[in-house]
Amino acid sequence: MDTGDWIAFAAVVISVAAAGIAIWQAKTASQSAAHAKQQAQAADEQVRLAREQLQQGERSHREQVELSERIHREQNEPYVVVDIAPEGPGSTLLLLTIDNAGPTLARDVTVAFDPPLSSTISGQAARIHSVLSRPIPVLPPGRRLTYVFDMSASRFNSGFPMEFEVTVNATGPAGAVEPLVYRIDLGVLAAARVGEHPYRRIEERLGKISSDLRSLAKAYGEANRPAIRAALEESIAAARRRDTNGTIPPSAT
């Protein structure tokens, strides 16, 4: 081949090499672009996960704060409970009580019964309804309001309602307290009367009086022990003189 042919051949070789290099560069660039895209997607995924973790942490913190505030509020709220129960063991008198068992002052207390209260004691239901028809302005902590409700013996045989749904609303230091709704079943009281001792309180009081009298007698004996001993010794000496003389001496009469 002459010089021109060699030049043309060299140009072809150079062109082919250049094309190969270009193809290799293009392939490398494509792979780099794909790798960069994957890295970008991984970075986006990491950002998304970090954002979700941050949001979850914020939610958890917010829920913990809300729970802490709720616990603090509930611990410092009044807790008004309404109940119907016997006056005491063995008593046939049923009392309705409204009790603030919470640590703070209760205001504007309202109590609602469903069905409305009824009593076998004439006019008593109307009197209780008159009291409960308006809010109780103030109920301090530990305060209990007590009202005569009914007589258990007549109530359990009257056919009057034995179950009531009670709704109690009140206002505390932080505002309105969540309504307390529950059920009172007087039938439970009827079963609980079995085995009660109607004179237990009287016996307990008599036992206390007896104990006090024993303590008083013991204290009297301790305080007057010398005089009691002297009197006893005199009585023994007089008895001995009587046995000896056959007569009762003047000092022993």
Residue, then its C-alpha position, 0 to 999 in steps of 0.5 A: m500500500d502506498t502512503g495514502d492508503w496507510i493514511a486512510f487506514a490509520a484514519v479508519v483505525i483512529s475513527v474506530a478507536a474514537a468511536g469505541i472510546a465514545i461508546w465506552q464513555a457513554k456507557t460509563a456516563s449512563q452507569s454513573a447517571a443510574h448510580a447517581k439516580q439510585q443514590a438520589q433515591a436512597a437519599d430521598e428515602q433517608v430523608r423521608l424516613a428521617r421526616e417520618q421519625l421526626q413526625q412520630g417523635e413529635r406525635s409521641h412527645r405531644e401525646q406524652v405532654e397531653l397525657s401528663e396534662r390530663i393526669h395532672r388535671e384529673q388528679n386535681e379535679p373534684y370527683v363527685v359520686v352519688d350513691i343510695a345505700p342503707e344508713g348502716p348495718g341492719s338499718t332499713l333506712l335508705l339514704l341518698t348521698i352526694d359526696n365530693a371524694g376529690p381533692t379540689l372544690a366542685r362547683d355547679v354540681t348537677v345530678a340527674f336520674d333516669p328514670p326519675l326518683s320515686s319513693t314509698i315515703s310520701g312526698q320524699a321524692a318530690r323533696i329530693h327532686s326539688v333539691l336536685s332540680r338546681p345546681i349545687p353551687v359549691l361542694p368542698p373536698g370531703r363534703r357529703l350531702t345526705y338525704v332520706f330516700d326510702m325504707s328498704a323493706s317497703r321499697f323492695n316490695s313496692g314495684f318501684p324502679m330498682e335501677f337508675e342511670v346517674t349522670v353527674n356534672a361538675t366544674g373544677p379549677a380547670g373548667a368543666v369535669e368530664p361527666l360521670v355516668y354510671r348505674i345504681d342497682l338497688g337489687v344488690l342491696a336487697a341481696a346484701r341485707v342477708g346476714e346483717h346484725p341489726y344490734r351490732r352497733i348497740e353491742e359495740r357501744l355497750g362493749k366500749i362502756s364495759s371496757d371504760l368501766r373496767s379501766l375506771a375500776k382498775a384506776y380506782g383500785e390503783a389509786n386507793r390500794p392502801a385504804i382497800r388493804a387496810a379495810l381488808e386487814e381490819s375485816i380479817a382482824a374483826a373476824r378473828r376476834r369474833d371467833t375468839n370471843g364468840t361475840i362481834p366486837p363494836s368495831a366490827t358492827 
